Amino acid sequence: MHNILDYMTASYQATPDKIAFSNGLNHLSFREVKEQCDAIGTYLTDERIYQQPVIVFMAKQPEMVAAFFGVVRGGNYYVPLDVEMPRIRIEHILESLDSPLMICDEKTNDVAKTLDFKGKIVLYKDICSTVTDQEALNKIAGKAIDTDPVYIVFTSGSTGIPKGVVACHRSVIDYIEQLSEVLEFNQGTVFGNQSPLYFDACLKEIYPTLKFGATTYLIPAELFMQPVKLVEFLNEFQINTICWVVSAMTMISAFNTFNTIIPKYLRSINFGSEVFPLKEFHKWQAALPDAKFVNLYGPTECTGMCCYHKIDEAINDTGVIPVGRPFKNTEIIILNELNERVKENESGEICVRGTSLTLGYYNDFAKTNENFVQNPLNKFYPELIYRTGDIGYFNNKGEIVFCSRKDHQIKHMGNRIELGEIEASIYRIAEIKMACCVYDQAKNKIRLFYVGDITGKEVTEKLKNLLPRYMMPNSVKQIEKMPLKANGKIDRGNILNLFN
């Protein structure tokens, strides 16, 4: 297999009329996905658009997923955008791409016309019924190779400018094969998608759906602020598998949703991108004792998740959930500051080698060469590794344990401090629902803010029994609601505004 659309062909032939993608209101069967995919691929061929970035600017809906596949069918690579993205971010992305075409829907078309976009803007509904030219599509498929790009997704850049990560067929296929084996997906899997479609996190659902002839429900974003209605949605559509960021899961457990309703069909619960507070994790375990829980880890630059840990033993409140072991065909190297392998329980930077590495950053060779570097342990031939910027170590079982981001490690009052350690301690306070710790570099202060039924003074008093004096936050602030990014993670970048 060298093209991700080979998955679609098999599922279309096996179960053409089964629902592939739905948002609870609109559905697309595998037959409809295949037909609309071929139509869009033909349209792009007719427009002589080939091996170029094509923007898909649509609301989160099944048709957006079909548009992705149509772009790939035409021999191109898709770039997902969404109206919930800040306008300045969209403009930065458009400026870096020089794309010839933007596919919109009725909700996004008016916005698209106000953007500084020099390419052609078309409506999905106008091109999804193009008469298929199978001969032209076959020629494109015949020329395709597995290092051709599939998509570009944009991550946050340290300079404030988004970075476009380019993934190819080879890395996506490898990822889906390894992920599917570990998480035991099959034709009966019913996914509940949490991530916006302009993040790579959605790969965990949309491509296994094609591979197995499974079903994905695209959960409306507003439900993640209404925990009871969110679980009702999971139950209504008998969703049995989720792959969510931790913040989305704690939104359910921290507000005692399980006292009202249980997601009774969930059997496979997979999470990542943030450290799961053990107090909240234990609520999930208690509510769903027969479910399988897996901690996942991996950066966008490595196509998605590249490590996993199946939780099959009790973890006490002072412990930590490892990120485990790498998928097959991937190696995790942890390097110290001298670019040497660390010893057991010695921390260093987590680096990744293997097929999972993406092609780098679109139109940014300098940044690519900064993060995708020659393996310092290999002096004999070219071999790239990706330096994640994450700090971790191998425990005495050989499992990888994530500590923090490099940029979450600070030097304060002469001491090296992991902000994640402060957060782990505050989550041991029973009344705390959500928490985040940041460093105010301008004022040389550690700032802690939280959601919970406890005063800041009480939090400080309890932390004195949990943290050494030099790690104590300089200020503690209670807030009503934790600010989140569109992907469900805590919005650490803007958090200091709450202290002003």
Buried (B, 14 or more C-beta within 10 A) or exposed (E): EEBBBBBBBBBBEEBBEBBBBBBEEEBBBBBBBBBBBBBBBBBBBBBEBEEBBBBBBBBBBBBBBBBBBBBBBBBBBBBBBBBEBEEEBBEBBBEBBEBBBBBBBEEBBEBBEEBEBEBEBBBBEEBBEBEBBEEBBEEBBEEBEBEBBBBBBBBEBEEEBBBBBBBBBBBBBBBBBBBBEBBEBEEEBBBBBBBBBBBBBBBBBBBBBBBBBBBBBBBBBEBBEBBEBBBBBBBEBEBBBBBBBBBBBBBBBBBEBBEEBBBEBBBBBBBBBBBBBBBBBBBBBEBBEEBBBBBBBBBBBBBBBBBBBBBEEEBEEEEBBBBBBBBEEBBBBBBEEEBEEBEEEEBBBBBBBBBBBBBBBBBBEEBBEEBBBEBBBEEEEEEBBBBBBBBBBBEEEEBBBBBBBEEBBBEBEEEEBBBBBBBBBBBBBEEBBBBBBBBBEEEEBBBBBBBBEBEBEBBBEBBEEBBEEEBBBBBBBBBEEBBBBBBBBBBBEEBBEBEE
